[in-house]
């Protein structure tokens, strides 16, 4: 796949001038990773990583070595933007959750692009504001003492954003293990709550597909 084939699918590069897009094509570096491969770490160069295909898990290692998921990045999204502006990465990693293809834009090249077209900088500010809201929401979820309340709130948020209205269903964007990490619990506990929700008739679950039943809303309205 050539760079020109997916530039238009990346929201960050929406509204770039033709000159900016042409210049960008020569700056991007394409790389492919297998599931489990390390895409970036604190030892990596300062770079913007744009996911073209697959998924990248971005996580932080705490002092005790425990992993904490920050977010899952899918096709068209990106990570590493903070390090384009002289911030240092000391604890954050990114690994491929599936076979994943990315485009890399190095810090020096990003600043060259800004001189050609300021729109990419404006888009970056807008998208980063959205990311900040998502991180605040995760912090809010983790503030709930009870895990079942975290899960209910997470499902409700996901439903409001990505609901398939015909089936009243949502698709979990990550594995049960990663979702448990995101919600600050264990996969065993999360699986138990899912089963409990199904027993109560609140949801119907088929792997990552979750159908939200009317009883869910009656319980939590």
Helices and strands as residue ranges (DSSP letters): G 3-5, G 7-9, G 11-13, H 18-25, E 29-33, E 38-40, E 47-53, E 56-61, E 67-73, E 78-79, G 81-85, E 92-96, E 100-106, H 107-116, H 119-143, H 147-162, E 169-171, H 176-182, H 187-199, E 203-206, E 209-212, H 214-220
